[in-house]
Amino acid sequence: MPRTTNHGVRRRSGLSPVQWIVLGLALLPAVGLAGWMMAGDDLRRRLAGETEAGGPPCRSLGKAEYEARVRRPAHKMTVYEDSFYRQFGHVQCGVVQRWLGSHLACQFTSPGLVRVVTPRGEWFFEPGDGKPATVTSRQGKATCVAASDFRLN
């Protein structure tokens, strides 16, 4: 016999309030994980400047050519074991997390010339006057693309 309230009104069959709470608690981690993955992917793209496809590679220079073209003392920023030198502009660096590891990415507003020193060597780049750049350091090897998503807050 169906359940009735004290006024003879039949109760709908469906989930009880306790069942709704259990269902909500079960779905909460799935929704949270999806949101975390989307936010993490957006942050990764922003920090890395989409270095895999985000712009043309910067022109590489030799040490002698770099030293001959330096117009003023370079600004230095050291992150972990890597040092980044720029002539002009601003820089922000961050660690980009990947499923199988992480790497360092630095975005420059308009560096002029860039020098990167890691435990594995030295790299010299020229993104172009007034052009932004993103430099990544993966396992001690530096790469540069002439693109950046740097924003001053």
C-alpha positions in Angstrom: 0.0 0.0 0.0 1.4 3.4 -0.9 2.5 5.8 1.8 0.2 8.6 2.7 0.5 11.8 4.7 -1.9 12.6 7.5 -4.2 14.3 4.9 -4.5 11.3 2.7 -2.1 12.8 0.0 0.0 10.2 -1.7 3.8 10.7 -1.5 5.7 10.6 -4.8 8.1 7.8 -5.1 11.7 9.0 -5.8 14.8 9.8 -3.9 14.5 10.5 -0.2 16.4 13.6 1.2 19.1 11.3 2.5 19.5 9.7 -0.9 19.8 13.2 -2.5 22.6 14.1 0.0 24.5 10.9 -0.7 24.2 11.5 -4.5 25.4 15.1 -4.1 28.4 14.0 -2.0 29.2 11.3 -4.6 29.1 13.8 -7.5 31.1 16.5 -5.7 34.6 15.0 -6.3 33.8 14.5 -10.0 32.7 18.0 -10.6 35.6 19.4 -8.6 38.1 17.3 -10.5 36.7 18.5 -13.9 36.9 22.1 -12.7 40.5 21.7 -11.4 41.6 20.1 -14.7 40.1 23.0 -16.8 41.6 25.7 -14.5 45.0 23.9 -14.5 45.0 23.6 -18.3 44.2 27.3 -18.6 46.9 28.3 -16.2 49.4 26.0 -18.0 48.6 27.6 -21.3 48.9 31.1 -19.9 52.2 30.5 -18.2 53.7 28.6 -21.1 52.4 31.0 -23.7 51.5 28.0 -25.7 55.2 27.6 -26.5 54.6 24.4 -28.5 52.6 26.3 -31.1 52.2 29.9 -29.9 54.8 31.7 -32.0 57.8 31.5 -34.1 61.1 30.6 -32.5 63.4 33.4 -31.4 66.6 34.0 -33.3 69.5 32.2 -31.5 72.7 34.0 -31.0 76.3 32.9 -30.3 78.0 34.1 -27.1 80.3 36.5 -29.0 77.4 38.0 -31.0 75.3 38.4 -27.8 78.1 40.2 -26.0 78.7 42.5 -29.0 75.1 43.5 -29.2 74.4 44.0 -25.4 73.5 47.7 -25.0 73.3 47.9 -21.3 73.8 45.7 -18.2 71.3 42.9 -18.1 68.6 42.5 -15.5 69.0 39.1 -13.8 66.3 36.8 -12.4 67.2 33.4 -10.9 64.5 30.7 -10.5 65.7 27.5 -8.9 69.0 26.7 -10.7 68.3 28.7 -13.9 69.2 32.4 -14.4 67.4 34.6 -17.0 69.0 37.9 -18.2 67.1 40.5 -20.2 67.9 44.0 -21.4 64.5 45.6 -21.0 60.9 45.1 -20.0 59.4 42.9 -17.3 59.4 39.2 -16.6 57.2 36.6 -14.8 58.1 33.0 -14.3 56.3 29.9 -13.2 56.4 26.2 -13.1 54.2 24.5 -15.7 52.8 21.2 -14.5 52.4 18.3 -17.0 51.1 14.8 -16.5 54.6 13.4 -16.8 56.6 16.2 -15.1 57.0 19.9 -15.1 59.2 22.6 -16.6 60.0 26.3 -16.0 58.5 29.0 -18.2 59.3 32.7 -18.2 57.4 35.4 -20.1 59.0 38.7 -21.1 57.2 41.8 -22.2 60.0 43.1 -24.5 63.4 41.8 -23.4 65.5 42.9 -26.3 68.2 40.2 -25.8 67.8 37.1 -23.6 70.5 35.0 -22.0 69.7 31.8 -20.1 72.2 30.0 -17.9 71.3 26.5 -16.6 73.4 23.7 -15.1 73.6 22.3 -18.7 74.8 25.4 -20.5 74.1 28.9 -21.8 71.6 30.0 -24.4 71.3 33.4 -26.1 68.2 34.6 -27.9 66.9 37.7 -29.8 63.1 37.8 -30.0 63.3 41.2 -31.7 63.1 44.8 -30.5 59.9 45.5 -28.7 58.6 41.9 -29.1 57.4 39.7 -26.3 59.0 36.3 -25.7 58.4 33.1 -23.7 61.5 31.1 -22.6 61.1 27.6 -21.3 63.7 25.5 -19.5 63.1 21.8 -19.8 65.7 19.5 -18.1 68.2 22.3 -18.3 67.8 23.1 -22.0 66.3 26.5 -22.9 64.0 27.3 -25.8 62.4 30.6 -26.9 59.4 31.7 -28.9 58.5 35.2 -29.9 55.1 35.2 -28.1 53.8 35.8 -24.6 50.6 36.2 -22.7 52.2 38.4 -20.0 49.9 40.9 -18.3 50.8 43.5 -15.8 48.3 43.6 -13.0 
